[in-house]
Amino acid sequence: PLARARAADELAAALAALEPLRTEAEFGAAIAACARARDAERALALLRAMPSAGVRANLIHANAAISACARAARCADALELLAALRRSTALSPDVISFNVAISACERARFASRP
């Protein structure tokens, strides 16, 4: 169900069925589903929740969250996460991180046009 979730209500139902998330794979699938559903807030919340669940976030999780920001046209959130990656001693952004953040800002620019 999570892999097919595209709308907010489908995503919420699929995530509720999985809770609590316990593994890198579960968090990764959930964050990727948030990206497909254009739910940047939930993707970022999941990324922030990983340490308290005892799960270490990796660059794939971070890039999926940036992708959620891009799909939701949330430039500021994408750039904030990119900056956090750049400050991090554990993770370093890669070309995907930068490209998806650029995409977020491009989409936000077009979304704000009349």
N, CA, C and O of each residue as an XYZ file, in Angstrom:
456
protein
N       0.802     -1.209      0.000
C       0.000      0.000      0.000
C       0.847      1.277      0.000
O       0.490      2.251     -0.662
N       1.959      1.282      0.732
C       2.790      2.478      0.816
C       3.388      2.831     -0.541
O       3.477      4.005     -0.903
N       3.791      1.821     -1.278
C       4.402      2.064     -2.587
C       3.417      2.660     -3.585
O       3.823      3.308     -4.550
N       2.134      2.446     -3.356
C       1.120      2.974     -4.281
C       0.501      4.277     -3.799
O      -0.275      4.893     -4.528
N       0.826      4.704     -2.597
C       0.205      5.916     -2.030
C       0.643      7.144     -2.816
O       1.836      7.417     -2.949
N      -0.321      7.872     -3.327
C      -0.048      9.092     -4.084
C      -0.756     10.305     -3.478
O      -0.265     11.429     -3.581
N      -1.893     10.078     -2.858
C      -2.670     11.164     -2.257
C      -2.442     11.168     -0.749
O      -2.041     10.163     -0.164
N      -2.705     12.317     -0.135
C      -2.449     12.491      1.296
C      -3.207     11.465      2.139
O      -2.653     10.925      3.097
N      -4.466     11.191      1.795
C      -5.237     10.239      2.598
C      -4.713      8.817      2.439
O      -4.694      8.057      3.408
N      -4.290      8.447      1.241
C      -3.702      7.130      1.025
C      -2.398      7.000      1.795
O      -2.116      5.962      2.393
N      -1.606      8.068      1.775
C      -0.323      8.072      2.481
C      -0.542      7.922      3.982
O       0.126      7.118      4.632
N      -1.467      8.686      4.527
C      -1.738      8.632      5.966
C      -2.170      7.226      6.385
O      -1.712      6.717      7.408
N      -3.042      6.602      5.607
C      -3.518      5.259      5.935
C      -2.386      4.235      5.853
O      -2.270      3.361      6.713
N      -1.557      4.344      4.823
C      -0.449      3.400      4.660
C       0.579      3.560      5.774
O       1.100      2.567      6.281
N       0.874      4.797      6.160
C       1.833      5.026      7.245
C       1.290      4.537      8.580
O       2.029      3.972      9.385
N       0.009      4.751      8.813
C      -0.607      4.285     10.059
C      -0.505      2.767     10.189
O      -0.334      2.243     11.290
N      -0.608      2.073      9.073
C      -0.517      0.617      9.092
C       0.899      0.149      9.424
O       1.075     -0.951      9.948
N       1.897      0.957      9.129
C       3.292      0.578      9.374
C       3.806      1.001     10.744
O       4.800      0.454     11.221
N       3.162      1.946     11.374
C       3.700      2.510     12.611
C       3.751      1.478     13.725
O       2.866      0.628     13.820
N       4.766      1.539     14.564
C       5.884      2.479     14.484
C       6.932      2.001     13.483
O       7.175      0.804     13.334
N       7.541      2.959     12.806
C       8.620      2.641     11.864
C       9.856      2.284     12.681
O      10.167      2.946     13.672
N      10.570      1.218     12.256
C      11.687      0.726     13.060
C      13.000      0.572     12.304
O      14.058      0.488     12.928
N      12.958      0.533     10.991
C      14.188      0.234     10.238
C      14.487      1.326      9.217
O      13.629      2.140      8.875
N      15.731      1.317      8.741
C      16.112      2.251      7.671
C      15.219      2.071      6.461
O      14.792      3.046      5.843
N      14.939      0.822      6.124
C      14.111      0.541      4.944
C      12.689      1.084      5.117
O      12.124      1.654      4.184
N      12.116      0.906      6.305
C      10.762      1.415      6.540
C      10.724      2.939      6.463
O       9.829      3.515      5.845
N      11.696      3.580      7.090
C      11.746      5.043      7.009
C      11.986      5.496      5.569
O      11.377      6.463      5.111
N      12.866      4.803      4.860
C      13.144      5.173      3.477
C      11.916      5.067      2.595
O      11.634      5.955      1.790
N      11.185      3.967      2.756
C       9.961      3.787      1.968
C       8.925      4.847      2.327
O       8.228      5.360      1.452
N       8.826      5.169      3.596
C       7.850      6.171      4.039
C       8.199      7.556      3.507
O       7.318      8.280      3.043
N       9.476      7.933      3.570
C       9.892      9.250      3.071
C       9.705      9.316      1.560
O       9.259     10.338      1.040
N      10.037      8.244      0.850
C       9.837      8.222     -0.606
C       8.351      8.336     -0.948
O       7.988      9.006     -1.916
N       7.491      7.686     -0.160
C       6.049      7.791     -0.392
C       5.574      9.221     -0.162
O       4.709      9.720     -0.882
N       6.145      9.875      0.845
C       5.805     11.285      1.084
C       6.188     12.139     -0.124
O       5.454     13.051     -0.503
N       7.325     11.844     -0.718
C       7.744     12.595     -1.905
C       6.737     12.403     -3.036
O       6.353     13.366     -3.699
N       6.312     11.162     -3.257
C       5.332     10.899     -4.321
C       4.025     11.628     -4.050
O       3.363     12.079     -4.984
N       3.647     11.747     -2.781
C       2.397     12.411     -2.411
C       2.572     13.923     -2.231
O       1.625     14.616     -1.858
N       3.764     14.429     -2.491
C       4.076     15.863     -2.349
C       3.839     16.359     -0.918
O       3.361     17.474     -0.708
N       4.181     15.518      0.057
C       3.983     15.851      1.464
C       5.346     16.114      2.109
O       5.908     15.251      2.784
N       5.856     17.310      1.888
C       7.178     17.663      2.395
C       7.202     17.713      3.920
O       8.172     17.273      4.537
N       6.163     18.236      4.522
C       6.141     18.336      5.986
C       6.272     16.975      6.643
O       7.044     16.813      7.587
N       5.532     16.003      6.159
C       5.597     14.668      6.746
C       6.954     14.025      6.468
O       7.503     13.346      7.336
N       7.503     14.232      5.263
C       8.823     13.676      4.945
C       9.881     14.238      5.890
O      10.712     13.493      6.408
N       9.849     15.543      6.112
C      10.828     16.162      7.010
C      10.621     15.690      8.446
O      11.590     15.477      9.175
N       9.371     15.528      8.852
C       9.090     15.037     10.207
C       9.622     13.611     10.387
O      10.180     13.284     11.434
N       9.451     12.779      9.383
C       9.973     11.420      9.451
C      11.496     11.421      9.537
O      12.077     10.665     10.316
N      12.137     12.262      8.745
C      13.598     12.349      8.781
C      14.071     12.774     10.172
O      15.038     12.223     10.697
N      13.383     13.756     10.766
C      13.745     14.226     12.113
C      13.460     13.169     13.181
O      14.126     13.148     14.216
N      12.482     12.292     12.944
C      12.105     11.272     13.926
C      13.046     10.071     13.934
O      13.026      9.285     14.881
N      13.849      9.917     12.924
C      14.692      8.729     12.819
C      15.620      8.539     14.021
O      15.677      7.434     14.561
N      16.349      9.566     14.463
C      17.254      9.344     15.605
C      16.534      8.883     16.871
O      17.045      8.019     17.583
N      15.370      9.436     17.164
C      14.648      9.032     18.378
C      14.109      7.605     18.258
O      13.798      6.970     19.265
N      14.001      7.104     17.023
C      13.583      5.714     16.807
C      14.788      4.777     16.792
O      14.642      3.568     16.614
N      15.978      5.345     16.979
C      17.187      4.531     16.976
C      17.646      4.141     15.593
O      18.372      3.161     15.427
N      17.226      4.901     14.597
C      17.571      4.606     13.205
C      18.431      5.745     12.677
O      18.077      6.917     12.807
N      19.543      5.395     12.093
C      20.458      6.396     11.565
C      20.080      6.774     10.135
O      19.992      5.918      9.255
N      19.858      8.068      9.921
C      19.528      8.549      8.575
C      20.773      8.505      7.696
O      21.889      8.723      8.168
N      20.568      8.225      6.428
C      21.679      8.267      5.479
C      21.340      9.259      4.363
O      20.288      9.898      4.389
N      22.224      9.379      3.404
C      22.039     10.360      2.339
C      20.820     10.037      1.474
O      20.188     10.945      0.933
N      20.494      8.780      1.343
C      19.305      8.407      0.568
C      18.050      8.960      1.239
O      17.165      9.482      0.560
N      17.967      8.852      2.543
C      16.822      9.407      3.283
C      16.766     10.922      3.108
O      15.706     11.485      2.838
N      17.911     11.571      3.264
C      17.954     13.034      3.148
C      17.568     13.479      1.739
O      16.798     14.426      1.576
N      18.094     12.808      0.731
C      17.757     13.178     -0.646
C      16.285     12.938     -0.949
O      15.674     13.702     -1.695
N      15.713     11.890     -0.380
C      14.272     11.644     -0.571
C      13.455     12.760      0.077
O      12.431     13.176     -0.463
N      13.906     13.243      1.232
C      13.198     14.350      1.880
C      13.338     15.634      1.062
O      12.381     16.399      0.944
N      14.516     15.875      0.500
C      14.691     17.041     -0.372
C      13.796     16.891     -1.601
O      13.225     17.872     -2.078
N      13.676     15.679     -2.108
C      12.793     15.421     -3.250
C      11.338     15.716     -2.895
O      10.594     16.242     -3.723
N      10.930     15.383     -1.679
C       9.569     15.708     -1.234
C       9.379     17.221     -1.244
O       8.326     17.722     -1.639
N      10.406     17.941     -0.808
C      10.339     19.412     -0.835
C      10.222     19.912     -2.270
O       9.467     20.843     -2.552
N      10.968     19.291     -3.168
C      10.920     19.694     -4.573
C       9.535     19.467     -5.155
O       8.985     20.344     -5.820
N       8.978     18.305     -4.908
C       7.661     17.995     -5.466
C       6.559     18.868     -4.878
O       5.522     19.088     -5.502
N       6.805     19.363     -3.659
C       5.833     20.255     -3.019
C       6.167     21.724     -3.260
O       5.501     22.607     -2.718
N       7.194     21.993     -4.069
C       7.636     23.360     -4.394
C       7.999     24.137     -3.126
O       7.612     25.294     -2.969
N       8.740     23.497     -2.230
C       9.141     24.100     -0.952
C      10.635     24.370     -0.975
O      11.424     23.631     -0.387
N      11.009     25.430     -1.656
C      12.406     25.790     -1.844
C      13.124     26.011     -0.516
O      14.207     25.465     -0.306
N      12.546     26.794      0.373
C      13.211     27.130      1.640
C      13.514     25.872      2.452
O      14.593     25.755      3.032
N      12.577     24.939      2.497
C      12.804     23.700      3.244
C      13.914     22.867      2.597
O      14.749     22.294      3.296
N      13.920     22.802      1.272
C      14.954     22.047      0.572
C      16.327     22.655      0.837
O      17.290     21.933      1.095
N      16.417     23.988      0.773
C      17.701     24.642      1.007
C      18.148     24.508      2.461
O      19.342     24.393      2.738
N      17.196     24.523      3.382
C      17.531     24.341      4.796
C      18.123     22.949      5.038
O      19.114     22.805      5.753
N      17.510     21.934      4.440
C      18.027     20.582      4.597
C      19.375     20.429      3.902
O      20.267     19.765      4.429
N      19.535     21.029      2.739
C      20.814     20.998      2.048
C      21.901     21.654      2.907
O      23.008     21.126      3.012
N      21.592     22.794      3.516
C      22.553     23.478      4.384
C      22.909     22.607      5.591
O      24.065     22.564      6.010
N      21.913     21.915      6.145
C      22.178     21.026      7.275
C      23.110     19.889      6.863
O      23.985     19.488      7.630
N      22.920     19.378      5.665
C      23.823     18.335      5.153
C      25.243     18.874      5.009
O      26.211     18.183      5.325
N      25.361     20.090      4.539
C      26.689     20.687      4.356
C      27.390     20.906      5.688
O      28.616     20.821      5.764
N      26.616     21.191      6.753
C      27.194     21.385      8.092
C      27.479     20.057      8.795
O      28.278     20.006      9.731
N      26.838     19.002      8.352
C      26.925     17.706      9.012
C      28.322     17.112      8.897
O      28.997     17.243      7.876
N      28.729     16.459      9.968
C      29.997     15.723      9.914
C      29.753     14.274      9.506
O      30.688     13.574      9.117
N      28.502     13.819      9.592
C      28.177     12.433      9.281
C      27.789     12.231      7.819
O      28.064     11.177      7.244
N      27.154     13.233      7.214
C      26.683     13.119      5.831
C      27.157     14.313      5.022
O      27.252     15.427      5.537
N      27.448     14.078      3.774
C      27.808     15.163      2.865
C      26.870     15.116      1.666
O      26.605     14.040      1.129
N      26.364     16.275      1.242
C      25.478     16.274      0.070
C      26.231     15.818     -1.169
O      27.441     16.011     -1.285
N      25.508     15.222     -2.077
C      26.084     14.804     -3.343
C      25.404     15.559     -4.478
O      24.611     16.468     -4.232
N      25.704     15.197     -5.694
C      25.140     15.891     -6.848
C      23.616     15.777     -6.859
O      22.924     16.699     -7.290
N      23.101     14.654     -6.387
C      21.648     14.481     -6.325
C      21.047     15.486     -5.355
O      20.023     16.101     -5.651
N      21.675     15.654     -4.204
C      21.185     16.612     -3.198
C      21.058     18.003     -3.803
O      20.028     18.662     -3.661
N      22.118     18.442     -4.479
C      22.111     19.784     -5.062
C      21.092     19.901     -6.196
O      20.369     20.894     -6.281
N      21.033     18.894     -7.061
C      20.087     18.949     -8.186
C      18.643     18.976     -7.724
O      17.829     19.712     -8.283
N      18.315     18.190     -6.719
C      16.932     18.157     -6.249
C      16.585     19.462     -5.532
O      15.457     19.944     -5.636
N      17.547     20.036     -4.807
C      17.295     21.330     -4.158
C      17.067     22.418     -5.214
O      16.193     23.269     -5.049
N      17.840     22.390     -6.280
C      17.645     23.346     -7.376
C      16.251     23.160     -7.973
O      15.557     24.135     -8.264
N      15.850     21.915     -8.150
C      14.520     21.623     -8.690
C      13.428     22.177     -7.779
O      12.421     22.697     -8.259
N      13.624     22.067     -6.465
C      12.643     22.600     -5.509
C      12.473     24.101     -5.702
O      11.353     24.611     -5.695
N      13.578     24.802     -5.873
C      13.498     26.259     -6.035
C      12.895     26.631     -7.385
O      12.147     27.603     -7.492
N      13.222     25.859     -8.403
C      12.635     26.109     -9.717
C      11.118     25.903     -9.676
O      10.366     26.712    -10.217
N      10.678     24.837     -9.043
C       9.237     24.581     -8.946
C       8.539     25.646     -8.114
O       7.424     26.061     -8.430
N       9.200     26.086     -7.047
C       8.609     27.137     -6.205
C       8.470     28.428     -7.000
O       7.477     29.142     -6.860
N       9.454     28.726     -7.826
C       9.401     29.938     -8.651
C       8.226     29.894     -9.613
O       7.509     30.881     -9.774
N       8.030     28.740    -10.257
C       6.934     28.603    -11.214
C       5.584     28.539    -10.493
O       4.577     29.016    -11.018
N       5.561     27.959     -9.308
C       4.312     27.864     -8.556
C       3.835     29.234     -8.088
O       2.638     29.443     -7.889
N       4.767     30.164     -7.913
C       4.394     31.492     -7.410
C       3.976     32.448     -8.541
O       3.508     33.557     -8.283
N       4.146     32.016     -9.764
C       3.732     32.856    -10.899
C       2.224     32.834    -11.048
O       1.575     31.816    -10.805
N       1.666     33.989    -11.457
C       0.201     34.040    -11.661
C      -0.258     33.219    -12.856
O      -1.453     33.168    -13.147
